[in-house]
Amino acid sequence: MSRLRTTNLDKLQRERFDVLVVGGGINGAVSAAALAGKGARVGLIDRKDFASETSQSSSNLAWGGIKYLETMEFGLVHKLCRSRNKLMRAYPSTVQEIRFFASIARGFRFPTWFLYLGALFYWVIGGGFTRLPRLLSRRKIAADEPVVKLDGVVGGFEYSDAYLHDNDARFVFNFVRSAIDQGCIAANYIDAIAARREGNDWVVTVRDVNDETASEFEIRARTLVNACGPYADLFNERADIHTRHRHVFSKGIHLIVDRVTPNKRVLTFFADDGRLFFVIPMGPKTCIGTTDTKVESPDTHVTEEDRAFVLDNINKRLNLTRPITPEDVIAERCGVRPLVVSGKTPGKVDWVKLSRKHAVEADISRNIISIFGGKLTDCLNVGDEVARAIARMGVHLPEPARVWYGEPSESVRESYFQQARAMRLDELTSAEASEPISTRLWRRYGTHSLALLEHIRQDPRQADLLIEHAEYLRVEIEETAAREMVVTLEDFLRRRSKVALVLRESQLREADGLREACRIFFGTNAEREWQRYFGSAHCPTPTAQAPAERVGAVPAA
C-alpha cells in the first residue's frame, strides 16, 4: 500500500478540516488545489481512484466550444476561449495549440464558406490567441491530409484549439498533487456513505474500500464540497441536500487504434448524425470518437452499437489500406457527460441542445457547495468560484489573492534545464522516443523533476528505461510509487500514465520491466496486483493479439 495514503488516512480521521472535498475528478481536484493554495485546511477523498470516472474519458482536448456558435451561445464560447487561453498560458508544456482540420461533405446544413467565416469569428472571440483559420479546397485537403477521403467532400477549413500532451487523468492528478504539496490531505478509494450536520460541522461517514475489512470512520469538516461529478445528485440525496440543479447524461466513447496519419493535427468530421467527430493524435496512436447517446445512469459501458458507429463513421471518411475493425482496437474509453439542468425535470429537457456549462451552487446556510457539469477547459474558473463561495461561508483563506495554478516559475524551469543539459540527460533518449527525456520529466513532474535529476546524478541506473515502449524511466516509477498514491496497477497504467491506452494487453504482459515496476509499487503484494489487473475486466484491451496487418493510411500519390 502507498505509504502516503496510509499516512493520510490517519490524518483524515484525526484532524478537523476547513473544507472536505468529496470527489477527485477535475472539479474536485481543482477545488482542492485552489483552496489549499489559498491557505485553507483541506481534505479530499474519492470512492475510486482520482480521475477514474468522467475525467479519464474525455477527448483530451481543451477547446473553446466552437460548436456552440451554432446555438448562438456567444457568451459561453467567449468564456471557454478565455479559459482555454488561460490554460495554455499557465501550462505551456502540457496544454498546447493544435490545428483542427475539418472537411465538409456536399449537402451539409451550412456551406463551407459560411463555416470558415464562423471559424474566423471563433478566432476573434478567442482574442486572436491562436493561429488564424484558413479555408481548404479539395486540392489542399488532398495535399495536406491524403488520409482524408474526398468522396462527396466539397472543401473544408482549419482552425486552432488546444490538446493535452499527456492524458486527461494525468492532468487531473497533477492538480491533486499540487493540492497535496500545499497541505491538502487526500486519499483515494474512500467512499462517502453518509453525511450529516452536527453542530457547526459536517460529519461524513466513509469506508475504506481498499481495506478487506471495509473499515469505516468519520471525517469532520466545517464546510463540504460535493464534487462527485455524475454522482453529485446521488450524494446530495444521501445527505438530504436539495438543489436547483441536477444532471442528465450523455455517453461518449472513444476507440484507440494504430496511428492513421503521421501529422499532428485533429481531423474533424461531421458524423452521420450531424455531430462533430474527431480523429485525435495520442502519442504513437490515434483516438477516434465520440458518440453522443442519452443514458439514464452514469454507469455505462461500450456496446457493439457504439463500436459500430465509430468504426463505420471513420471508415467512410478515411483512405485506409483496409478498414479498421474491432480487432484493431487497442483500448476503449467510455464515460458520461454530466449535463446541467435547472428548474425542470430531466424528462422535459431537450438534452441534445444542452451545452457543457457548469454550475457551482452554494447553500450558505448549511455550508455546502455542489458542483454540476463542466468540462476540463473551464476547470480553473471552477476552482476560483469554489474558493469565493467557501470564503462567503466564513472560512478564512489566508492568501485569497494567491495564484494557485500553473507550472513552476521560469527561474525554476531554467535551473532544471541547465542541470539536465550539464548532465547530458537527453543523450540517453531512445531512438523511438517521442520527445527528449528532459522535456518529458519537466512536463510530468514540474518542480519535483529537480529531485529526479538528483536521483539520476547519484545513481545513473535511475535513467534506465524500465518499461519497454512506455517511455518510463526507473526513477519515474520510484517517484510514482512514493508520491502518487498508486493503489492498483490500473491506477498507474490507466491514469498516472496512458500506458494502457497505447499498448495492447499482450504487449503489457510481455513488457520488460513491468513486473519490476509492480514490485516497486506493491512490494510483497506485486503478484496479487498483477493477477488482479490482467485477470479482471479492468484490463482495457478488447483483443489480446495485434492484427496481422497494421492499419495504415493510403500513402500520398
Rosetta blueprint (number, residue, H / E / L):
1 M L
2 S L
3 R H
4 L H
5 R H
6 T H
7 T H
8 N H
9 L H
10 D H
11 K H
12 L H
13 Q H
14 R H
15 E L
16 R E
17 F E
18 D E
19 V E
20 L E
21 V E
22 V E
23 G L
24 G L
25 G L
26 I H
27 N H
28 G H
29 A H
30 V H
31 S H
32 A H
33 A H
34 A H
35 L H
36 A H
37 G H
38 K L
39 G L
40 A L
41 R L
42 V E
43 G E
44 L E
45 I E
46 D L
47 R L
48 K L
49 D L
50 F L
51 A L
52 S L
53 E L
54 T H
55 S H
56 Q H
57 S L
58 S L
59 S L
60 N L
61 L E
62 A E
63 W L
64 G L
65 G L
66 I H
67 K H
68 Y H
69 L H
70 E L
71 T L
72 M L
73 E L
74 F H
75 G H
76 L H
77 V H
78 H H
79 K H
80 L H
81 C H
82 R H
83 S H
84 R H
85 N H
86 K H
87 L H
88 M H
89 R H
90 A H
91 Y L
92 P L
93 S L
94 T L
95 V E
96 Q E
97 E E
98 I E
99 R E
100 F E
101 F E
102 A E
103 S E
104 I E
105 A E
106 R L
107 G L
108 F L
109 R L
110 F L
111 P L
112 T H
113 W H
114 F H
115 L H
116 Y H
117 L H
118 G H
119 A H
120 L H
121 F H
122 Y H
123 W H
124 V H
125 I H
126 G L
127 G L
128 G L
129 F L
130 T L
131 R L
132 L L
133 P L
134 R E
135 L E
136 L E
137 S L
138 R H
139 R H
140 K H
141 I H
142 A H
143 A H
144 D H
145 E L
146 P L
147 V L
148 V E
149 K L
150 L L
151 D L
152 G L
153 V E
154 V E
155 G E
156 G E
157 F E
158 E E
159 Y E
160 S E
161 D E
162 A E
163 Y E
164 L E
165 H L
166 D L
167 N L
168 D H
169 A H
170 R H
171 F H
172 V H
173 F H
174 N H
175 F H
176 V H
177 R H
178 S H
179 A H
180 I H
181 D H
182 Q L
183 G L
184 C L
185 I E
186 A E
187 A E
188 N L
189 Y L
190 I E
191 D E
192 A E
193 I E
194 A E
195 A E
196 R E
197 R E
198 E E
199 G L
200 N L
201 D E
202 W E
203 V E
204 V E
205 T E
206 V E
207 R E
208 D E
209 V L
210 N L
211 D L
212 E L
213 T L
214 A L
215 S L
216 E E
217 F E
218 E E
219 I E
220 R E
221 A E
222 R E
223 T E
224 L E
225 V E
226 N E
227 A L
228 C L
229 G H
230 P H
231 Y H
232 A H
233 D H
234 L H
235 F H
236 N H
237 E H
238 R H
239 A L
240 D L
241 I L
242 H L
243 T L
244 R L
245 H E
246 R E
247 H E
248 V E
249 F E
250 S E
251 K E
252 G E
253 I E
254 H E
255 L E
256 I E
257 V E
258 D E
259 R L
260 V L
261 T L
262 P L
263 N L
264 K L
265 R L
266 V E
267 L E
268 T E
269 F E
270 F E
271 A L
272 D L
273 D L
274 G L
275 R L
276 L E
277 F E
278 F E
279 V E
280 I E
281 P E
282 M E
283 G L
284 P L
285 K E
286 T E
287 C E
288 I E
289 G E
290 T L
291 T L
292 D L
293 T E
294 K E
295 V E
296 E L
297 S L
298 P L
299 D L
300 T L
301 H L
302 V L
303 T L
304 E H
305 E H
306 D H
307 R H
308 A H
309 F H
310 V H
311 L H
312 D H
313 N H
314 I H
315 N H
316 K H
317 R H
318 L E
319 N L
320 L E
321 T L
322 R L
323 P L
324 I L
325 T L
326 P H
327 E H
328 D H
329 V L
330 I L
331 A E
332 E E
333 R E
334 C E
335 G E
336 V E
337 R E
338 P E
339 L E
340 V E
341 V E
342 S E
343 G L
344 K L
345 T L
346 P H
347 G H
348 K H
349 V L
350 D L
351 W H
352 V H
353 K H
354 L L
355 S L
356 R L
357 K L
358 H E
359 A E
360 V E
361 E E
362 A E
363 D E
364 I L
365 S L
366 R L
367 N L
368 I E
369 I E
370 S E
371 I E
372 F E
373 G E
374 G L
375 K L
376 L H
377 T H
378 D H
379 C H
380 L H
381 N H
382 V H
383 G H
384 D H
385 E H
386 V H
387 A H
388 R H
389 A H
390 I H
391 A H
392 R H
393 M L
394 G L
395 V L
396 H L
397 L L
398 P L
399 E L
400 P L
401 A L
402 R L
403 V L
404 W L
405 Y L
406 G L
407 E L
408 P L
409 S L
410 E H
411 S H
412 V H
413 R H
414 E H
415 S H
416 Y H
417 F H
418 Q H
419 Q H
420 A H
421 R H
422 A H
423 M L
424 R L
425 L H
426 D H
427 E H
428 L H
429 T L
430 S L
431 A L
432 E L
433 A L
434 S L
435 E L
436 P L
437 I H
438 S H
439 T H
440 R H
441 L H
442 W H
443 R H
444 R H
445 Y H
446 G H
447 T H
448 H H
449 S H
450 L H
451 A H
452 L H
453 L H
454 E H
455 H H
456 I H
457 R H
458 Q H
459 D L
460 P H
461 R H
462 Q H
463 A H
464 D L
465 L E
466 L E
467 I E
468 E L
469 H L
470 A L
471 E L
472 Y E
473 L E
474 R H
475 V H
476 E H
477 I H
478 E H
479 E H
480 T H
481 A H
482 A H
483 R H
484 E L
485 M L
486 V L
487 V L
488 T L
489 L H
490 E H
491 D H
492 F H
493 L H
494 R H
495 R H
496 R H
497 S L
498 K L
499 V H
500 A H
501 L H
502 V H
503 L L
504 R L
505 E H
506 S H
507 Q H
508 L H
509 R H
510 E H
511 A L
512 D L
513 G L
514 L H
515 R H
516 E H
517 A H
518 C H
519 R H
520 I H
521 F H
522 F H
523 G H
524 T H
525 N H
526 A H
527 E H
528 R H
529 E H
530 W H
531 Q H
532 R H
533 Y H
534 F H
535 G L
536 S L
537 A L
538 H L
539 C L
540 P L
541 T L
542 P L
543 T L
544 A L
545 Q L
546 A L
547 P L
548 A L
549 E L
550 R L
551 V L
552 G L
553 A E
554 V L
555 P L
556 A L
557 A L
